[in-house]
């Protein structure tokens, strides 16, 4: 794995010695290595507005025998991702805290834009149909993805029946999924560094005949191979954290779309909830006595 980290560091260290065109290639790869890994020399050159031969010379400058050899290492980098410690070494690309603030937020915006541009809307609608027609919906996301699964579960419970968020606790994930079968849907949320337990659970559910919807960062992520439908939302952030802004936005879109399908059925439920919330002061803003 260290050699793949060295690839990015090598690009950074060589930056000042590169030609103007090669610097454009270097910047693109550093910020979009997951995308660059599957681009031809010609398409990469077209994207950054340089010639294909410039891309090849760029690979040669870095010590590779050709672009294909460089591309192979980029693909290994995407496949394996970086360890937390290794990614921590990359934060020195930010020259200041102000630069980090701008760069991180711009990357979040880029991830959302990429998600919108590359989303397969047919798959998105198919995912909604599977969720609405399922006997039970299980939501599985561990470690950092647990925040996404909890959020999705919180709102889906208002919209449909029989939603279960699988969480780490006294019961292992397999015990919580023991009764899942072919009538059920599993929404698996998996982001780098891809929890092994999540992947094992998805494999188990696939063997049980469950329909699998994955929310993940690419079609080559380990979660995708178990999925009937893969919803892709980018999380790339060249630092020790991943950006979960785009997957959160995708989850919001999923919730809103399901609510649109169920709006006539859920209206009375929300009216009942409002009465309960008011009765028990769940939201206290209208309690004048306590606000004085």
NUGURO-451610 format. One record per residue (C-alpha): residue number from 0; residue in one letter; y, x, z. Coordinates in steps of 0.2 Angstrom, whole numbers. Each point is the difference from the previous one (the first is absolute). Layout:
BEGIN
<pos:NUM	code:A	py:Y	px:X	pz:Z>
...
END
This chain:
BEGIN
<pos:0	code:X	py:0	px:0	pz:0>
<pos:1	code:X	py:12	px:14	pz:4>
<pos:2	code:X	py:0	px:5	pz:-19>
<pos:3	code:X	py:7	px:-17	pz:-4>
<pos:4	code:X	py:14	px:2	pz:13>
<pos:5	code:X	py:3	px:17	pz:-7>
<pos:6	code:X	py:3	px:-8	pz:-17>
<pos:7	code:X	py:15	px:-10	pz:6>
<pos:8	code:X	py:7	px:14	pz:10>
<pos:9	code:X	py:-3	px:12	pz:-15>
<pos:10	code:X	py:11	px:-12	pz:-11>
<pos:11	code:X	py:13	px:0	pz:14>
<pos:12	code:X	py:0	px:18	pz:2>
<pos:13	code:X	py:1	px:3	pz:-19>
<pos:14	code:X	py:14	px:-12	pz:-3>
<pos:15	code:X	py:15	px:12	pz:-1>
<pos:16	code:X	py:-9	px:10	pz:-13>
<pos:17	code:X	py:-4	px:-14	pz:-11>
<pos:18	code:X	py:10	px:-5	pz:-16>
<pos:19	code:X	py:10	px:-16	pz:0>
<pos:20	code:X	py:-13	px:-10	pz:-9>
<pos:21	code:X	py:-14	px:7	pz:12>
<pos:22	code:X	py:11	px:-5	pz:15>
<pos:23	code:X	py:0	px:-18	pz:-6>
<pos:24	code:X	py:-19	px:0	pz:-1>
<pos:25	code:X	py:-1	px:8	pz:17>
<pos:26	code:X	py:11	px:-13	pz:8>
<pos:27	code:X	py:-10	px:-14	pz:-7>
<pos:28	code:X	py:-17	px:7	pz:5>
<pos:29	code:X	py:6	px:4	pz:18>
<pos:30	code:X	py:7	px:-18	pz:2>
<pos:31	code:X	py:-14	px:-9	pz:-11>
<pos:32	code:X	py:-15	px:11	pz:1>
<pos:33	code:X	py:-11	px:-16	pz:1>
<pos:34	code:X	py:7	px:-6	pz:-16>
<pos:35	code:X	py:1	px:17	pz:-9>
<pos:36	code:X	py:-18	px:3	pz:4>
<pos:37	code:X	py:-6	px:-12	pz:-13>
<pos:38	code:X	py:14	px:3	pz:-14>
<pos:39	code:X	py:-4	px:10	pz:-15>
<pos:40	code:X	py:11	px:15	pz:-4>
<pos:41	code:X	py:9	px:-10	pz:-13>
<pos:42	code:X	py:3	px:-15	pz:11>
<pos:43	code:X	py:6	px:11	pz:14>
<pos:44	code:X	py:12	px:9	pz:-12>
<pos:45	code:X	py:6	px:-17	pz:-7>
<pos:46	code:X	py:3	px:-7	pz:18>
<pos:47	code:X	py:12	px:15	pz:5>
<pos:48	code:X	py:7	px:2	pz:-18>
<pos:49	code:X	py:-8	px:17	pz:-4>
<pos:50	code:X	py:-12	px:6	pz:-14>
<pos:51	code:X	py:-19	px:0	pz:3>
<pos:52	code:X	py:0	px:19	pz:-3>
<pos:53	code:X	py:13	px:1	pz:15>
<pos:54	code:X	py:-13	px:-8	pz:11>
<pos:55	code:X	py:-14	px:11	pz:-6>
<pos:56	code:X	py:12	px:16	pz:4>
<pos:57	code:X	py:4	px:-7	pz:17>
<pos:58	code:X	py:-19	px:0	pz:4>
<pos:59	code:X	py:-2	px:17	pz:-7>
<pos:60	code:X	py:15	px:6	pz:11>
<pos:61	code:X	py:-9	px:-6	pz:15>
<pos:62	code:X	py:-15	px:10	pz:-4>
<pos:63	code:X	py:-11	px:-13	pz:-8>
<pos:64	code:X	py:-9	px:2	pz:-17>
<pos:65	code:X	py:7	px:-16	pz:-6>
<pos:66	code:X	py:7	px:-17	pz:5>
<pos:67	code:X	py:-18	px:-7	pz:2>
<pos:68	code:X	py:-4	px:12	pz:13>
<pos:69	code:X	py:16	px:-4	pz:10>
<pos:70	code:X	py:-3	px:-19	pz:-3>
<pos:71	code:X	py:-18	px:2	pz:8>
<pos:72	code:X	py:7	px:7	pz:16>
<pos:73	code:X	py:13	px:-14	pz:0>
<pos:74	code:X	py:-14	px:-13	pz:-1>
<pos:75	code:X	py:-9	px:9	pz:14>
<pos:76	code:X	py:16	px:-1	pz:11>
<pos:77	code:X	py:1	px:-19	pz:-3>
<pos:78	code:X	py:-18	px:-3	pz:3>
<pos:79	code:X	py:0	px:10	pz:16>
<pos:80	code:X	py:18	px:-2	pz:6>
<pos:81	code:X	py:7	px:12	pz:13>
<pos:82	code:X	py:-4	px:1	pz:18>
<pos:83	code:X	py:14	px:-4	pz:12>
<pos:84	code:X	py:3	px:19	pz:5>
<pos:85	code:X	py:0	px:5	pz:-19>
<pos:86	code:X	py:12	px:-14	pz:-4>
<pos:87	code:X	py:11	px:5	pz:15>
<pos:88	code:X	py:3	px:17	pz:-9>
<pos:89	code:X	py:8	px:-10	pz:-15>
<pos:90	code:X	py:14	px:-7	pz:10>
<pos:91	code:X	py:11	px:15	pz:-3>
<pos:92	code:X	py:4	px:-7	pz:-17>
<pos:93	code:X	py:13	px:-10	pz:9>
<pos:94	code:X	py:15	px:12	pz:3>
<pos:95	code:X	py:8	px:-11	pz:13>
<pos:96	code:X	py:-2	px:-16	pz:10>
<pos:97	code:X	py:13	px:-8	pz:-11>
<pos:98	code:X	py:-11	px:6	pz:-15>
<pos:99	code:X	py:-15	px:-7	pz:8>
<pos:100	code:X	py:8	px:-17	pz:4>
<pos:101	code:X	py:4	px:-2	pz:-19>
<pos:102	code:X	py:-16	px:7	pz:-7>
<pos:103	code:X	py:-11	px:-10	pz:11>
<pos:104	code:X	py:9	px:-16	pz:-4>
<pos:105	code:X	py:1	px:4	pz:-18>
<pos:106	code:X	py:-19	px:3	pz:0>
<pos:107	code:X	py:-3	px:-17	pz:8>
<pos:108	code:X	py:10	px:-8	pz:-13>
<pos:109	code:X	py:-9	px:9	pz:-13>
<pos:110	code:X	py:-17	px:-5	pz:7>
<pos:111	code:X	py:6	px:-18	pz:0>
<pos:112	code:X	py:6	px:1	pz:-18>
<pos:113	code:X	py:-16	px:8	pz:-6>
<pos:114	code:X	py:-10	px:-13	pz:9>
<pos:115	code:X	py:9	px:-14	pz:-9>
<pos:116	code:X	py:-1	px:9	pz:-17>
<pos:117	code:X	py:-19	px:4	pz:1>
<pos:118	code:X	py:-6	px:-16	pz:9>
<pos:119	code:X	py:-13	px:-10	pz:-9>
<pos:120	code:X	py:6	px:-18	pz:3>
<pos:121	code:X	py:-16	px:-8	pz:-6>
<pos:122	code:X	py:-9	px:10	pz:14>
<pos:123	code:X	py:14	px:-5	pz:12>
<pos:124	code:X	py:-3	px:-19	pz:-4>
<pos:125	code:X	py:-19	px:2	pz:1>
<pos:126	code:X	py:2	px:8	pz:17>
<pos:127	code:X	py:10	px:-15	pz:6>
<pos:128	code:X	py:-14	px:-12	pz:-7>
<pos:129	code:X	py:-14	px:9	pz:9>
<pos:130	code:X	py:10	px:-1	pz:16>
<pos:131	code:X	py:3	px:-18	pz:-1>
<pos:132	code:X	py:-18	px:-4	pz:-5>
<pos:133	code:X	py:-8	px:11	pz:13>
<pos:134	code:X	py:-10	px:-7	pz:14>
<pos:135	code:X	py:6	px:14	pz:12>
<pos:136	code:X	py:13	px:13	pz:-3>
<pos:137	code:X	py:-2	px:17	pz:9>
<pos:138	code:X	py:14	px:13	pz:0>
<pos:139	code:X	py:-5	px:18	pz:2>
<pos:140	code:X	py:12	px:14	pz:3>
<pos:141	code:X	py:-2	px:14	pz:12>
<pos:142	code:X	py:11	px:14	pz:7>
<pos:143	code:X	py:17	px:-1	pz:-9>
<pos:144	code:X	py:-6	px:-14	pz:-11>
<pos:145	code:X	py:-3	px:-11	pz:16>
<pos:146	code:X	py:19	px:-4	pz:0>
<pos:147	code:X	py:-2	px:-7	pz:-17>
<pos:148	code:X	py:-15	px:-10	pz:4>
<pos:149	code:X	py:7	px:-7	pz:16>
<pos:150	code:X	py:16	px:-5	pz:-10>
<pos:151	code:X	py:-10	px:-9	pz:-14>
<pos:152	code:X	py:-12	px:-8	pz:13>
<pos:153	code:X	py:15	px:-7	pz:10>
<pos:154	code:X	py:7	px:-9	pz:-15>
<pos:155	code:X	py:-16	px:-5	pz:-8>
<pos:156	code:X	py:-5	px:-9	pz:16>
<pos:157	code:X	py:15	px:-12	pz:-3>
<pos:158	code:X	py:-6	px:-4	pz:-18>
<pos:159	code:X	py:-19	px:-1	pz:0>
<pos:160	code:X	py:-14	px:-3	pz:12>
<pos:161	code:X	py:-13	px:13	pz:6>
<pos:162	code:X	py:9	px:16	pz:-1>
<pos:163	code:X	py:-7	px:15	pz:10>
<pos:164	code:X	py:9	px:17	pz:2>
<pos:165	code:X	py:-13	px:13	pz:3>
<pos:166	code:X	py:7	px:12	pz:13>
<pos:167	code:X	py:-6	px:16	pz:9>
<pos:168	code:X	py:-6	px:-5	pz:18>
<pos:169	code:X	py:-16	px:-4	pz:10>
<pos:170	code:X	py:-9	px:-7	pz:-15>
<pos:171	code:X	py:-3	px:11	pz:-15>
<pos:172	code:X	py:7	px:-5	pz:-17>
<pos:173	code:X	py:-18	px:-4	pz:-5>
<pos:174	code:X	py:-3	px:-12	pz:14>
<pos:175	code:X	py:16	px:-9	pz:-4>
<pos:176	code:X	py:-6	px:-1	pz:-18>
<pos:177	code:X	py:-18	px:-5	pz:4>
<pos:178	code:X	py:1	px:-18	pz:-6>
<pos:179	code:X	py:10	px:4	pz:-16>
<pos:180	code:X	py:-9	px:-6	pz:-16>
<pos:181	code:X	py:2	px:-5	pz:-18>
<pos:182	code:X	py:12	px:-14	pz:4>
<pos:183	code:X	py:12	px:12	pz:8>
<pos:184	code:X	py:14	px:11	pz:-5>
<pos:185	code:X	py:4	px:17	pz:7>
<pos:186	code:X	py:17	px:7	pz:-2>
<pos:187	code:X	py:-1	px:19	pz:3>
<pos:188	code:X	py:16	px:9	pz:2>
<pos:189	code:X	py:-3	px:19	pz:-2>
<pos:190	code:X	py:13	px:14	pz:-2>
<pos:191	code:X	py:-1	px:19	pz:1>
<pos:192	code:X	py:-9	px:8	pz:9>
<pos:193	code:X	py:-12	px:-15	pz:-3>
<pos:194	code:X	py:-9	px:-5	pz:16>
<pos:195	code:X	py:-18	px:4	pz:-2>
<pos:196	code:X	py:-4	px:-15	pz:11>
<pos:197	code:X	py:10	px:-12	pz:-11>
<pos:198	code:X	py:-10	px:7	pz:-15>
<pos:199	code:X	py:-17	px:-2	pz:8>
<pos:200	code:X	py:5	px:-18	pz:5>
<pos:201	code:X	py:5	px:-4	pz:-18>
<pos:202	code:X	py:-17	px:7	pz:-6>
<pos:203	code:X	py:-9	px:-11	pz:13>
<pos:204	code:X	py:9	px:-16	pz:-5>
<pos:205	code:X	py:-3	px:4	pz:-18>
<pos:206	code:X	py:-19	px:1	pz:3>
<pos:207	code:X	py:2	px:-17	pz:9>
<pos:208	code:X	py:7	px:-8	pz:-15>
<pos:209	code:X	py:18	px:-2	pz:6>
<pos:210	code:X	py:14	px:0	pz:-12>
<pos:211	code:X	py:11	px:15	pz:3>
<pos:212	code:X	py:19	px:1	pz:-3>
<pos:213	code:X	py:7	px:17	pz:3>
<pos:214	code:X	py:18	px:5	pz:3>
<pos:215	code:X	py:1	px:18	pz:-3>
<pos:216	code:X	py:10	px:14	pz:-9>
<pos:217	code:X	py:-9	px:3	pz:-16>
<pos:218	code:X	py:-15	px:-6	pz:-11>
<pos:219	code:X	py:-9	px:16	pz:5>
<pos:220	code:X	py:2	px:-2	pz:18>
<pos:221	code:X	py:-17	px:-1	pz:9>
<pos:222	code:X	py:3	px:-18	pz:5>
<pos:223	code:X	py:2	px:-5	pz:-18>
<pos:224	code:X	py:-18	px:3	pz:-5>
<pos:225	code:X	py:-6	px:-14	pz:12>
<pos:226	code:X	py:13	px:-12	pz:-6>
<pos:227	code:X	py:-1	px:-15	pz:-11>
<pos:228	code:X	py:19	px:0	pz:0>
<pos:229	code:X	py:11	px:15	pz:3>
<pos:230	code:X	py:18	px:-3	pz:4>
<pos:231	code:X	py:9	px:16	pz:-2>
<pos:232	code:X	py:16	px:5	pz:10>
<pos:233	code:X	py:6	px:18	pz:0>
<pos:234	code:X	py:1	px:9	pz:16>
<pos:235	code:X	py:5	px:17	pz:-6>
<pos:236	code:X	py:11	px:10	pz:11>
<pos:237	code:X	py:-1	px:19	pz:0>
<pos:238	code:X	py:0	px:2	pz:19>
<pos:239	code:X	py:-12	px:-3	pz:15>
<pos:240	code:X	py:3	px:-18	pz:-1>
<pos:241	code:X	py:-4	px:-13	pz:-15>
<pos:242	code:X	py:13	px:-13	pz:-5>
<pos:243	code:X	py:-7	px:-17	pz:4>
<pos:244	code:X	py:15	px:-9	pz:-6>
<pos:245	code:X	py:-7	px:-5	pz:-17>
<pos:246	code:X	py:-17	px:-6	pz:7>
<pos:247	code:X	py:11	px:-10	pz:13>
<pos:248	code:X	py:10	px:-8	pz:-14>
<pos:249	code:X	py:-16	px:-4	pz:-10>
<pos:250	code:X	py:-7	px:-8	pz:16>
<pos:251	code:X	py:16	px:-10	pz:2>
<pos:252	code:X	py:-2	px:-6	pz:-19>
<pos:253	code:X	py:-18	px:-5	pz:4>
<pos:254	code:X	py:5	px:-10	pz:15>
<pos:255	code:X	py:15	px:-9	pz:-9>
<pos:256	code:X	py:-12	px:-4	pz:-15>
<pos:257	code:X	py:-13	px:-7	pz:11>
<pos:258	code:X	py:13	px:-11	pz:9>
<pos:259	code:X	py:6	px:-6	pz:-17>
<pos:260	code:X	py:-17	px:-6	pz:-4>
<pos:261	code:X	py:-2	px:-8	pz:17>
<pos:262	code:X	py:18	px:-7	pz:3>
<pos:263	code:X	py:-5	px:-18	pz:1>
<pos:264	code:X	py:-14	px:3	pz:12>
<pos:265	code:X	py:9	px:12	pz:12>
<pos:266	code:X	py:16	px:-10	pz:2>
<pos:267	code:X	py:-7	px:-11	pz:14>
<pos:268	code:X	py:-7	px:15	pz:8>
<pos:269	code:X	py:16	px:9	pz:1>
<pos:270	code:X	py:9	px:-16	pz:6>
<pos:271	code:X	py:-13	px:-1	pz:14>
<pos:272	code:X	py:3	px:19	pz:4>
<pos:273	code:X	py:19	px:-3	pz:1>
<pos:274	code:X	py:-3	px:-14	pz:13>
<pos:275	code:X	py:-11	px:12	pz:10>
<pos:276	code:X	py:12	px:15	pz:-1>
<pos:277	code:X	py:15	px:-11	pz:5>
<pos:278	code:X	py:-10	px:-8	pz:15>
<pos:279	code:X	py:-6	px:17	pz:7>
<pos:280	code:X	py:16	px:10	pz:-5>
<pos:281	code:X	py:-10	px:12	pz:-11>
<pos:282	code:X	py:17	px:4	pz:-8>
<pos:283	code:X	py:13	px:0	pz:14>
<pos:284	code:X	py:16	px:0	pz:-11>
<pos:285	code:X	py:4	px:-18	pz:3>
<pos:286	code:X	py:-3	px:1	pz:19>
<pos:287	code:X	py:19	px:0	pz:5>
<pos:288	code:X	py:-4	px:1	pz:19>
<pos:289	code:X	py:-9	px:16	pz:-2>
<pos:290	code:X	py:13	px:7	pz:-12>
<pos:291	code:X	py:14	px:-3	pz:13>
END
